Amino acid sequence: MPDVRPELLKSFYAMILDGKVDPAIYADATFDEYYALQRVFYPGVTRQTAAKNAHFDHHRAGAAPPVAPEPTPPARQIKAIYLARRPMLDLGDAAVPEDVQSLVLDRIQDLQGFRFLPRLKVLEILTVALCKSEDRVPASPPVALDRVEVRECSPVCVETVLRSTAARVVSFNSAAPVSLALLDGHPSLRELTAGAPLLRGIERLSGRPLESLTLASVDVNAQLRAVLATLAPTLRVLSLTATRPFGPEMLPDLAAFPELRRVAIFSTDFAEYREAWLSYAVAHPQIDFVFGRIVPSGEQIEVVEIHRGVDVLRIEKGKKVVFEVSGDLASEGGADDNGDLEDRLREPAKAAKKKVKWSSEADTFVAQTPDLETARWIIDQILDTKAGGEPKKAAAAKKSAAKKASKS
């Protein structure tokens, strides 16, 4: 907004940071200034619509007469299929026609057959919402798409969809932690929206030619700052929903982002950094800043340690702190699924008098404990346990004893 006077820009951003709506700040603004500020809230608003909704007469009269729009060609028609509320669906079945271009899968309780996605040769858009899956076999090679969206699906479903596709636009949210390594197979990725309690592998985004990046529940730290700096050549839109309040010093120098036009910051509170953000936004008029408040989740999640290659999460909710070992760990423990892995660990935990809260499902192992040492013990049990349920050391000792007995 280079055409907006600094003092007006400061009043505008102060209003947003304070969470207020005060039309009086526009009283002495020119129509062009008023319109530029409205576009921060509504990027696509026309001059005529802004004038129609204005509070002051000089703004309502300020828009030039509308220009007749250029004739536009008819909207392109695509073949779309919507399949919902099924107990099971196999993507290899005829229920999904091969010439579908946009496919929506909604509330499928058992989604199978991702490996058959390549048969949908003209598919452009894939949306998967509120689905569950235990199918871990992805399409190979991944299917090239324009857009893929995965909303509130089970962890295995999120993983297999992202491994099965290679899209220009990717959007996902998940109730479980997600590794951004799943995006390695998306070389043409330009727009990313990612939401999860924990996003692992943020460094995987380094150097990608992203034009739009939206990260939810992210810890804005030195690592993220370094990753964002590598996106400077192409990034146009940045949106961060932070797990804790932060100041502009935690971002790289946005003046070095030649294409950046919009930055949205969402936080539980701006009081501590209000003046810093106010000064920063006014000093970068070429960028539209949006500041929004979010309701505190009451839960802070971070990786406190990586033990033998497995993350240990520290979860803080109010005054309560627990340590969690979670993920698709069945193969690590040689179990059929994560529920079976939990069943095998329950007795050893009870015998060792370990305090553990279990809540695993077939596709996700979850164990919480009040102390870090027990979390390490759980990982050791997973990695040192054979499919038959015996720790490797014990099994080796038993085998050695049997061998000695046979010789005697």
BELZIWO-V562535 format. One record per residue. N is the residue number from 1. RES is the residue in one letter. PHI is phi in whole degrees, -180 to 180 (* if undefined). Layout:
n=[N,N]
res=[RES,RES]
phi=[PHI,PHI]
This chain:
n=[1,2,3,4,5,6,7,8,9,10,11,12,13,14,15,16,17,18,19,20,21,22,23,24,25,26,27,28,29,30,31,32,33,34,35,36,37,38,39,40,41,42,43,44,45,46,47,48,49,50,51,52,53,54,55,56,57,58,59,60,61,62,63,64,65,66,67,68,69,70,71,72,73,74,75,76,77,78,79,80,81,82,83,84,85,86,87,88,89,90,91,92,93,94,95,96,97,98,99,100,101,102,103,104,105,106,107,108,109,110,111,112,113,114,115,116,117,118,119,120,121,122,123,124,125,126,127,128,129,130,131,132,133,134,135,136,137,138,139,140,141,142,143,144,145,146,147,148,149,150,151,152,153,154,155,156,157,158,159,160,161,162,163,164,165,166,167,168,169,170,171,172,173,174,175,176,177,178,179,180,181,182,183,184,185,186,187,188,189,190,191,192,193,194,195,196,197,198,199,200,201,202,203,204,205,206,207,208,209,210,211,212,213,214,215,216,217,218,219,220,221,222,223,224,225,226,227,228,229,230,231,232,233,234,235,236,237,238,239,240,241,242,243,244,245,246,247,248,249,250,251,252,253,254,255,256,257,258,259,260,261,262,263,264,265,266,267,268,269,270,271,272,273,274,275,276,277,278,279,280,281,282,283,284,285,286,287,288,289,290,291,292,293,294,295,296,297,298,299,300,301,302,303,304,305,306,307,308,309,310,311,312,313,314,315,316,317,318,319,320,321,322,323,324,325,326,327,328,329,330,331,332,333,334,335,336,337,338,339,340,341,342,343,344,345,346,347,348,349,350,351,352,353,354,355,356,357,358,359,360,361,362,363,364,365,366,367,368,369,370,371,372,373,374,375,376,377,378,379,380,381,382,383,384,385,386,387,388,389,390,391,392,393,394,395,396,397,398,399,400,401,402,403,404,405,406,407,408]
res=[M,P,D,V,R,P,E,L,L,K,S,F,Y,A,M,I,L,D,G,K,V,D,P,A,I,Y,A,D,A,T,F,D,E,Y,Y,A,L,Q,R,V,F,Y,P,G,V,T,R,Q,T,A,A,K,N,A,H,F,D,H,H,R,A,G,A,A,P,P,V,A,P,E,P,T,P,P,A,R,Q,I,K,A,I,Y,L,A,R,R,P,M,L,D,L,G,D,A,A,V,P,E,D,V,Q,S,L,V,L,D,R,I,Q,D,L,Q,G,F,R,F,L,P,R,L,K,V,L,E,I,L,T,V,A,L,C,K,S,E,D,R,V,P,A,S,P,P,V,A,L,D,R,V,E,V,R,E,C,S,P,V,C,V,E,T,V,L,R,S,T,A,A,R,V,V,S,F,N,S,A,A,P,V,S,L,A,L,L,D,G,H,P,S,L,R,E,L,T,A,G,A,P,L,L,R,G,I,E,R,L,S,G,R,P,L,E,S,L,T,L,A,S,V,D,V,N,A,Q,L,R,A,V,L,A,T,L,A,P,T,L,R,V,L,S,L,T,A,T,R,P,F,G,P,E,M,L,P,D,L,A,A,F,P,E,L,R,R,V,A,I,F,S,T,D,F,A,E,Y,R,E,A,W,L,S,Y,A,V,A,H,P,Q,I,D,F,V,F,G,R,I,V,P,S,G,E,Q,I,E,V,V,E,I,H,R,G,V,D,V,L,R,I,E,K,G,K,K,V,V,F,E,V,S,G,D,L,A,S,E,G,G,A,D,D,N,G,D,L,E,D,R,L,R,E,P,A,K,A,A,K,K,K,V,K,W,S,S,E,A,D,T,F,V,A,Q,T,P,D,L,E,T,A,R,W,I,I,D,Q,I,L,D,T,K,A,G,G,E,P,K,K,A,A,A,A,K,K,S,A,A,K,K,A,S,K,S]
phi=[*,-68,-93,-100,-60,-56,-67,-71,-61,-64,-62,-64,-70,-63,-61,-66,-64,-86,69,-116,-127,-135,-59,-62,-68,-91,-55,-103,-78,-70,-62,-63,-66,-58,-66,-62,-72,-65,-69,-65,-76,-129,-56,-97,-67,-86,-62,-66,-66,-61,-65,-62,-93,-71,-89,-112,-60,-68,-81,-64,-97,-84,-75,-67,-55,-62,-93,-59,-67,-66,-60,-109,-67,-56,-61,-68,-92,-124,-83,-117,-126,-121,-121,-143,52,-119,-67,-154,-145,-105,-67,-87,-79,-69,-60,-109,-65,-69,-97,-70,-106,-131,-121,-115,-115,-130,58,-91,-75,-144,-93,-130,80,-60,-65,-90,-55,-58,-72,-87,-70,-114,-64,-117,-130,-125,-122,-125,-131,55,-107,-121,-157,-120,-85,-101,-95,-82,-66,-140,-73,-59,-84,-76,-131,-81,-147,-134,-133,-127,-121,53,-100,-67,-55,-66,-63,-58,-62,-71,-63,-69,-75,-89,-128,-139,-117,-79,-123,-125,-137,-150,-137,-150,-82,-118,-56,-131,-92,-74,-63,-65,-91,-60,-88,-119,-67,-96,-60,-123,-132,-131,-123,-131,-137,-165,-58,-151,-103,-88,72,-60,-65,-65,-86,-57,75,-72,-80,-74,-104,-140,-136,-125,-123,-109,55,-107,-87,-83,-133,-63,-65,-65,-58,-66,-65,-60,-60,-76,-94,-54,-62,-121,-67,-111,-134,-131,-134,-126,-105,-92,-76,-154,-59,-150,-105,-66,-67,-83,-99,-69,-68,-71,-66,-88,-104,-65,-99,-68,-124,-149,-131,-115,-120,-118,-150,-73,-163,-118,-57,-66,-114,-57,-65,-65,-68,-61,-65,-67,-64,-67,-77,-126,-67,-75,-114,-84,-104,-124,-120,-138,-95,-121,-75,-57,-73,77,-139,-112,-124,-149,-81,-90,-165,-112,-105,56,86,-116,-69,-111,-94,-105,-115,-113,-131,65,-94,-94,-125,-131,-114,-124,-113,-150,134,-87,-109,-58,-66,-63,-101,68,-101,-67,-153,-72,-65,-66,-62,-61,-58,-73,-91,-61,-66,-58,-66,-66,-65,-86,57,-92,-90,-136,-105,-103,-154,-79,-125,-59,-100,-145,-87,-138,-138,-120,-147,-78,-134,-65,-62,-68,-61,-64,-61,-61,-63,-59,-63,-65,-76,-102,-108,-82,-58,-76,103,-98,-59,-59,-63,-66,-64,-65,-64,-65,-64,-64,-63,-65,-65,-64,-63,-68,-70,-80]
